[in-house]
Amino acid sequence: QKEVEQNSGPLSVPEGAIASLNCTYSDRGSQSFFWYRQYSGKSPELIMFIYSNGDKEDGRFTAQLNKASQYVSLLIRDSQPSDSATYLCAVLPSGGYQKVTFGTGTKLQVIP
Amino acid sequence: DTAVSQTPKYLVTQMGNDKSIKCEQNLGHDTMYWYKQDSKKFLKIMFSYNNKELIINETVPNRFSPKSPDKAHLNLHINSLELGDSAVYFCASSQGRYSEAFFGQGTRLTVV
């Protein structure tokens, strides 16, 4: 079993719809969870981070964390073509960032 | 003003050569990293460096060596380059070991 799993996609959604991206992880001791967006040929950029169970909202983005079920998700409301990118889930165990594990990413396509 | 910058952006070299990639961050962060992203876009941490403490991912060949002249710089030296070293290498930094990382623009290394 991979440590951090994401559906590779592509996930296609129409413009204006809600995009839902999911990530599951295997280490129950994981403490911090991050979502990065990576455009083709560019570097990852941080979108959201979440540490506690529940929802965290920032503009059109909502991160959801359920430690009991070991999943974290990212919702993008009112999806725009500019949201088309690969979204990487990163999970930090209690050992800190030197142990960070990235998922392979979900490619999102927002259709105009 | 670029927060994490790395040079060169592209590097093409022959097998067996030795090369270096430079990285500088002006964020005042105390922790820096090197990542490798392979052709399948899988992002994997190679090294983290914090207060002169180097933590090495055990899967990294010893042909790879990071060198940090000061807190703002972490260079990557690669000896005896192999075809399998072709990838995009990202430098990143964070404040502490439990915070999100900020990435440089990447260096695309091609070994021929």
Interface residues (C-beta under 8 A of the other chain):
Chain A: Q31 S32 F34 Q38 K42 S43 P44 E45 L46 F49 T86 L88 L92 G96 Y97 Q98 K99 V100 F102 T104 G105
Chain B: T31 Y33 K40 K41 F42 L43 K44 I45 S48 I55 F90 S94 R97 Y98 S99 E100 A101 F102 F103 G104 Q105 G106
